[in-house]
Amino acid sequence: MREIVVEDYNRKLKPSVYGEARSVLDRLFAENKLERILLVLPPDFDEEFFNFNVGKRGRYTNFPPYGLGLLAAHLLKNGYDVKIINLNNKILKKCREAETKKDFNFTSIWKKFLKEEILNYKPHLIACTCMFSKTHDSAKNVCEEIKLNFPEIPLGIGGVHITNSLQRDKTKEKIFFDFSKVDFFFTYEGEKSLVDFVKIVNKEISIEEISQIYIKNFDDYIVFKILKRPEAHDLNILPSYHLMEIEELSKWGTIGAFGFLRKDKAKIATVLANRGCRARCTFCSVRNFNGLGLRTRSINSVIEELKKLRFEYNINHFLWLDDDFLYNKPKSIKLFNEIIKNNIDITWECSNGVISASCTDEVISAAQDSGCNGLVLGMESWE
């Protein structure tokens, strides 16, 4: 197995590699047709580690597929058809509905649902996500099942775990081995690169626009390391909530660390206001994936998202996904004041952690007034 690598500094020196990549795409996509994209969220973990009683009590996490929702929104904006299937939600729902453990079969549930969805939707591309290392085996099982039943459909996978694992030789070998049937590894943030990939397959733009991808070519990989990170204005688009089953996720599972402070039967969703983190902590991979520094959304777009979720989907509790939520203190205070001004009437938490140095009296007072009922403080702090 060999890798043919194209980076920014040598992209003009390897024109033949682009031709090789083009031939792979022409082989995998009949008639250069890519119009329907199926995005798949695997179960959070595989059957070996699933406890029926914990699931029955609704204590497993059931995060919205936020990243897939953002990718879907960008694809829809460019005129493509998209469907999201949430296998984790399907498992938790069936667990809650089962009378006894004998009525619940973890593996057969997701396999049957996945196969039915693919047969009905007939996608031209299937793309899975793998956020955390704990989901590695589950994602592997899903990819193997897809290729077993639908070997003719091109298959890709991406996400934080995949991206980080491809950066080191030891973990890269395991990714290549465990996901040997996968045709594409999409790396880093995909809002721009995935849309471009679809356009390239359809010959709407040149193959030279390809970026952030490993393309399997029989036993070799063609690697394009050119990055196309979404810029600040790209972040203002709202996830495609109509594809995310957002209104039912809290019925089957939970998220966050402050459930004891929420209203009974709270409906929960996640929101992301900033991407990245100002810190450079050696134990964290955020800067490796998102790059140095932060990119921030406009306050108007964040408020629009909160209002949409509150008034269209009746979501009344939010978990901020940010890695550095209070980065800009004046902007944070303005956001909290806008939540109050717009009468959104919510509670929220930031259990992903905030940098302690950002927690001034003024910021925390405004946060409390806007509905904050819990923060986790990062003891690494920032000066």
C-alpha positions as CSV (number, residue, x, y, z in Angstrom):
1,M,0.0,0.0,0.0
2,R,1.3,3.4,-0.9
3,E,0.1,7.0,-0.4
4,I,0.3,9.7,-3.1
5,V,0.1,13.0,-1.3
6,V,-0.8,16.4,-2.7
7,E,-0.3,19.4,-0.4
8,D,-0.6,23.1,-1.0
9,Y,3.1,23.6,-1.7
10,N,3.3,20.8,-4.3
11,R,-0.1,20.7,-5.9
12,K,1.2,22.2,-9.2
13,L,4.0,19.6,-9.3
14,K,1.6,16.6,-9.4
15,P,-0.9,17.2,-12.2
16,S,-1.0,13.5,-13.1
17,V,-2.4,12.7,-9.6
18,Y,-5.5,14.8,-10.3
19,G,-6.0,12.7,-13.5
20,E,-5.7,9.5,-11.4
21,A,-8.2,10.8,-8.9
22,R,-10.6,11.8,-11.7
23,S,-10.5,8.2,-13.1
24,V,-11.3,6.8,-9.7
25,L,-14.4,9.0,-9.3
26,D,-15.5,8.1,-12.9
27,R,-15.2,4.5,-12.0
28,L,-17.1,4.7,-8.7
29,F,-19.9,7.1,-9.8
30,A,-21.8,5.8,-12.8
31,E,-22.5,8.6,-15.4
32,N,-20.8,11.1,-12.9
33,K,-24.1,11.3,-11.1
34,L,-24.2,12.4,-7.4
35,E,-27.5,13.9,-6.5
36,R,-28.7,12.0,-3.4
37,I,-26.4,11.8,-0.3
38,L,-27.2,9.7,2.8
39,L,-25.5,10.9,6.0
40,V,-25.3,8.3,8.8
41,L,-24.8,8.6,12.5
42,P,-23.7,5.2,13.9
43,P,-24.8,4.0,17.4
44,D,-22.6,5.6,20.1
45,F,-21.0,2.2,20.9
46,D,-21.4,-1.4,19.8
47,E,-23.6,-4.1,21.4
48,E,-20.9,-5.4,23.8
49,F,-21.0,-2.2,25.8
50,F,-24.7,-1.5,25.7
51,N,-26.6,-2.0,29.0
52,F,-30.4,-2.6,28.4
53,N,-31.4,-1.3,31.8
54,V,-29.5,1.9,31.4
55,G,-31.1,2.5,28.0
56,K,-34.5,1.6,29.4
57,R,-34.2,4.4,32.0
58,G,-33.3,6.8,29.2
59,R,-29.8,7.5,30.7
60,Y,-27.7,7.1,27.6
61,T,-26.7,10.2,25.7
62,N,-28.7,11.0,22.6
63,F,-27.0,14.0,20.9
64,P,-28.5,15.6,17.8
65,P,-26.4,14.9,14.7
66,Y,-25.4,18.6,14.7
67,G,-22.4,18.2,12.3
68,L,-24.4,16.2,9.8
69,G,-27.2,18.8,10.1
70,L,-24.7,21.5,9.1
71,L,-23.4,19.5,6.2
72,A,-26.9,18.8,5.0
73,A,-27.8,22.5,5.1
74,H,-24.8,23.3,2.9
75,L,-25.6,20.5,0.5
76,L,-29.3,21.5,0.3
77,K,-28.3,25.1,-0.3
78,N,-26.4,23.9,-3.4
79,G,-29.3,22.0,-4.8
80,Y,-28.6,18.4,-3.7
81,D,-30.9,16.0,-2.0
82,V,-29.9,14.8,1.5
83,K,-31.2,12.4,4.1
84,I,-29.9,11.9,7.7
85,I,-30.4,8.6,9.6
86,N,-29.6,8.5,13.3
87,L,-28.9,4.9,14.3
88,N,-28.2,5.9,17.9
89,N,-31.6,7.4,18.3
90,K,-33.2,4.3,16.7
91,I,-31.5,2.0,19.2
92,L,-32.5,4.1,22.2
93,K,-36.1,4.5,21.0
94,K,-36.5,0.7,20.6
95,C,-34.9,0.1,24.0
96,R,-37.3,2.5,25.7
97,E,-40.3,0.9,23.9
98,A,-39.3,-2.7,24.6
99,E,-41.2,-4.5,27.4
100,T,-38.3,-6.7,28.4
101,K,-34.7,-7.4,27.4
102,K,-35.9,-10.3,25.3
103,D,-37.9,-8.0,23.1
104,F,-34.7,-6.0,22.3
105,N,-32.0,-7.0,19.8
106,F,-29.4,-4.2,19.5
107,T,-27.7,-5.4,16.3
108,S,-30.7,-6.5,14.3
109,I,-32.5,-3.2,15.0
110,W,-29.9,-0.9,13.5
111,K,-29.1,-3.3,10.6
112,K,-32.7,-3.7,9.6
113,F,-33.4,0.0,9.8
114,L,-30.2,0.9,7.9
115,K,-31.0,-1.5,5.1
116,E,-34.5,-0.3,4.7
117,E,-33.5,3.3,4.6
118,I,-30.9,2.7,1.9
119,L,-33.3,0.6,-0.2
120,N,-36.0,3.3,0.0
121,Y,-33.7,6.3,-0.5
122,K,-31.3,4.8,-3.1
123,P,-28.4,7.2,-2.4
124,H,-25.6,7.9,-4.8
125,L,-23.2,8.3,-1.9
126,I,-23.3,7.2,1.8
127,A,-21.2,9.1,4.3
128,C,-20.8,8.1,7.9
129,T,-19.4,10.2,10.8
130,C,-17.2,9.1,13.7
131,M,-16.8,11.8,16.3
132,F,-15.1,9.9,19.2
133,S,-12.8,7.0,19.6
134,K,-15.5,5.1,21.6
135,T,-17.6,5.0,18.4
136,H,-14.8,3.4,16.3
137,D,-16.0,-0.2,16.5
138,S,-19.6,0.9,16.0
139,A,-18.8,2.9,12.9
140,K,-16.7,0.1,11.6
141,N,-19.6,-2.3,11.9
142,V,-21.9,0.1,10.2
143,C,-19.5,0.6,7.2
144,E,-19.0,-3.2,6.9
145,E,-22.8,-3.7,6.9
146,I,-23.3,-1.1,4.2
147,K,-20.7,-2.6,1.9
148,L,-21.9,-6.1,2.5
149,N,-25.4,-5.3,1.3
150,F,-24.6,-2.4,-1.1
151,P,-21.1,-2.9,-2.5
152,E,-21.9,-0.8,-5.5
153,I,-22.7,2.4,-3.5
154,P,-19.6,4.6,-2.8
155,L,-19.0,5.0,0.9
156,G,-17.2,7.7,2.8
157,I,-16.5,8.4,6.5
158,G,-15.3,11.5,8.3
159,G,-15.3,13.2,11.7
160,V,-12.9,14.2,14.4
161,H,-11.8,10.6,15.3
162,I,-11.1,9.7,11.7
163,T,-9.2,13.0,11.0
164,N,-7.1,12.7,14.1
165,S,-6.3,9.0,13.6
166,L,-5.1,9.7,10.1
167,Q,-2.4,12.1,11.4
168,R,-0.2,9.4,13.0
169,D,1.2,6.3,11.3
170,K,0.2,3.9,14.0
171,T,-3.4,4.9,14.2
172,K,-3.6,5.5,10.4
173,E,-2.8,1.8,9.9
174,K,-5.7,0.8,12.1
175,I,-8.1,3.1,10.3
176,F,-7.0,1.7,6.9
177,F,-7.4,-1.9,8.1
178,D,-10.7,-1.5,10.0
179,F,-12.3,0.6,7.3
180,S,-10.8,-1.2,4.3
181,K,-14.0,-1.2,2.4
182,V,-14.4,2.6,2.7
183,D,-13.8,4.5,-0.6
184,F,-13.2,8.0,0.9
185,F,-12.0,9.4,4.2
186,F,-13.2,13.0,4.5
187,T,-11.1,15.0,6.9
188,Y,-11.5,18.1,9.1
189,E,-14.6,20.4,8.8
190,G,-16.4,19.5,5.6
191,E,-18.9,22.3,4.8
192,K,-16.8,23.5,1.9
193,S,-14.8,20.4,0.9
194,L,-17.8,18.0,0.8
195,V,-19.9,20.4,-1.4
196,D,-16.9,20.7,-3.7
197,F,-16.5,17.0,-3.8
198,V,-20.1,16.5,-5.0
199,K,-19.6,19.2,-7.6
200,I,-16.4,17.5,-8.8
201,V,-18.1,14.1,-9.2
202,N,-20.8,15.8,-11.2
203,K,-18.1,17.6,-13.3
204,E,-19.6,21.0,-12.3
205,I,-16.1,22.2,-11.2
206,S,-12.6,21.0,-11.9
207,I,-11.0,18.1,-10.1
208,E,-8.3,20.5,-9.1
209,E,-10.7,22.0,-6.5
210,I,-10.6,18.7,-4.5
211,S,-9.4,19.0,-0.9
212,Q,-9.3,17.3,2.5
213,I,-9.8,13.7,1.3
214,Y,-8.2,10.3,1.1
215,I,-9.4,8.4,-2.0
216,K,-8.9,4.6,-2.1
217,N,-7.6,3.4,-5.4
218,F,-7.5,-0.3,-5.1
219,D,-4.6,-0.9,-2.7
220,D,-3.3,2.7,-2.7
221,Y,-4.6,6.0,-1.4
222,I,-4.6,9.4,-3.1
223,V,-4.3,12.0,-0.4
224,F,-5.3,15.7,-0.9
225,K,-4.2,17.7,2.2
226,I,-5.2,21.1,0.8
227,L,-7.5,22.6,3.5
228,K,-10.7,24.5,2.8
229,R,-11.9,25.5,6.3
230,P,-15.3,27.2,6.5
231,E,-14.8,30.9,7.3
232,A,-16.8,32.9,9.8
233,H,-19.6,33.8,7.3
234,D,-20.0,30.1,6.4
235,L,-20.9,29.3,10.0
236,N,-24.1,31.4,10.1
237,I,-26.1,28.7,8.2
238,L,-28.6,26.8,10.5
239,P,-28.5,23.0,10.6
240,S,-31.2,21.2,8.7
241,Y,-33.3,20.4,11.8
242,H,-36.2,19.0,9.7
243,L,-33.8,16.0,8.9
244,M,-32.6,15.5,12.5
245,E,-35.6,14.2,14.5
246,I,-34.8,17.0,16.9
247,E,-38.2,17.1,18.6
248,E,-38.0,13.4,19.8
249,L,-34.4,12.9,20.9
250,S,-35.0,13.8,24.5
251,K,-37.7,11.2,24.8
252,W,-35.3,8.3,24.4
253,G,-32.0,9.7,25.9
254,T,-30.4,12.7,27.5
255,I,-27.4,15.0,27.2
256,G,-25.6,17.4,29.5
257,A,-24.4,17.3,33.1
258,F,-27.2,19.2,34.9
259,G,-30.3,17.1,34.3
260,F,-31.3,17.5,38.0
261,L,-31.7,21.2,37.4
262,R,-33.9,21.0,34.4
263,K,-37.7,21.2,34.2
264,D,-39.5,17.8,34.0
265,K,-39.6,16.4,30.5
266,A,-37.4,19.2,29.1
267,K,-36.7,19.0,25.4
268,I,-33.0,19.4,24.8
269,A,-31.0,20.5,21.8
270,T,-27.4,21.6,21.1
271,V,-26.1,24.9,19.6
272,L,-22.7,26.0,18.6
273,A,-21.8,29.7,18.7
274,N,-18.0,29.6,18.2
275,R,-15.8,27.2,16.5
276,G,-12.3,26.5,18.0
277,C,-10.5,27.6,21.1
278,R,-8.0,30.3,22.1
279,A,-6.0,27.9,24.3
280,R,-3.3,25.5,23.1
281,C,-3.7,22.8,25.7
282,T,-1.5,19.8,24.9
283,F,-4.1,17.3,26.0
284,C,-6.8,18.6,23.6
285,S,-7.2,18.0,19.9
286,V,-9.5,21.0,19.2
287,R,-6.7,23.1,17.7
288,N,-5.6,20.2,15.5
289,F,-9.0,19.8,14.0
290,N,-10.4,23.3,14.0
291,G,-7.1,25.2,13.6
292,L,-5.7,27.9,15.9
293,G,-7.9,30.6,17.3
294,L,-11.7,31.0,17.0
295,R,-14.2,31.7,14.3
296,T,-17.5,33.1,15.6
297,R,-21.0,33.2,14.3
298,S,-23.1,36.4,14.2
299,I,-25.3,37.0,17.2
300,N,-28.3,37.3,14.9
301,S,-27.7,33.8,13.4
302,V,-27.4,32.3,16.9
303,I,-30.6,34.0,18.1
304,E,-32.4,32.9,14.9
305,E,-31.4,29.3,15.6
306,L,-32.6,29.5,19.3
307,K,-35.9,31.0,18.2
308,K,-36.4,28.4,15.5
309,L,-35.8,25.5,18.0
310,R,-37.9,27.1,20.8
311,F,-40.9,28.2,18.8
312,E,-41.0,25.6,16.0
313,Y,-39.8,22.5,17.8
314,N,-40.7,23.5,21.4
315,I,-37.1,23.0,22.6
316,N,-36.7,24.6,26.0
317,H,-33.2,23.6,27.2
318,F,-29.9,24.0,25.3
319,L,-26.4,22.6,25.6
320,W,-23.7,24.8,24.1
321,L,-21.2,22.7,22.2
322,D,-18.5,25.4,22.1
323,D,-15.0,24.7,23.3
324,D,-14.5,28.3,24.3
325,F,-18.0,29.6,24.7
326,L,-17.2,32.9,26.6
327,Y,-14.2,33.8,24.4
328,N,-15.5,37.3,23.6
329,K,-16.9,38.7,26.9
330,P,-18.7,41.7,25.5
331,K,-20.2,39.6,22.7
332,S,-21.3,36.9,25.2
333,I,-23.1,39.5,27.3
334,K,-24.8,40.9,24.2
335,L,-25.9,37.4,23.2
336,F,-27.4,36.8,26.7
337,N,-29.2,40.1,26.6
338,E,-30.6,39.3,23.2
339,I,-32.0,36.0,24.5
340,I,-33.8,38.0,27.2
341,K,-34.9,40.7,24.8
342,N,-36.4,38.2,22.4
343,N,-38.4,36.4,25.2
344,I,-37.0,33.0,24.1
345,D,-37.7,31.7,27.6
346,I,-35.1,28.9,27.9
347,T,-32.6,27.3,30.2
348,W,-29.2,26.4,29.1
349,E,-25.9,24.9,30.2
350,C,-22.3,24.7,29.0
351,S,-21.1,21.3,30.3
352,N,-18.5,21.1,27.6
353,G,-16.5,23.6,29.8
354,V,-15.7,27.3,29.8
355,I,-12.3,29.0,30.4
356,S,-12.3,30.2,34.0
357,A,-10.8,33.5,33.3
358,S,-13.8,34.5,31.2
359,C,-16.2,34.2,34.2
360,T,-16.3,37.7,35.4
361,D,-19.2,38.9,37.6
362,E,-20.8,40.8,34.7
363,V,-20.6,37.8,32.3
364,I,-22.0,35.3,34.9
365,S,-24.8,37.7,35.9
366,A,-25.9,38.1,32.3
367,A,-25.6,34.3,31.8
368,Q,-27.8,33.6,34.8
369,D,-30.5,36.2,33.7
370,S,-30.6,34.5,30.3
371,G,-31.3,31.1,31.7
372,C,-28.0,29.5,32.6
373,N,-28.3,26.7,35.2
374,G,-24.9,25.2,35.0
375,L,-21.3,25.7,33.8
376,V,-18.4,23.4,33.9
377,L,-15.2,25.3,34.5
378,G,-11.9,24.4,32.8
379,M,-9.3,24.5,35.4
380,E,-6.5,25.0,32.8
381,S,-7.8,28.6,32.8
382,W,-6.3,31.4,30.6
383,E,-4.4,34.5,31.4
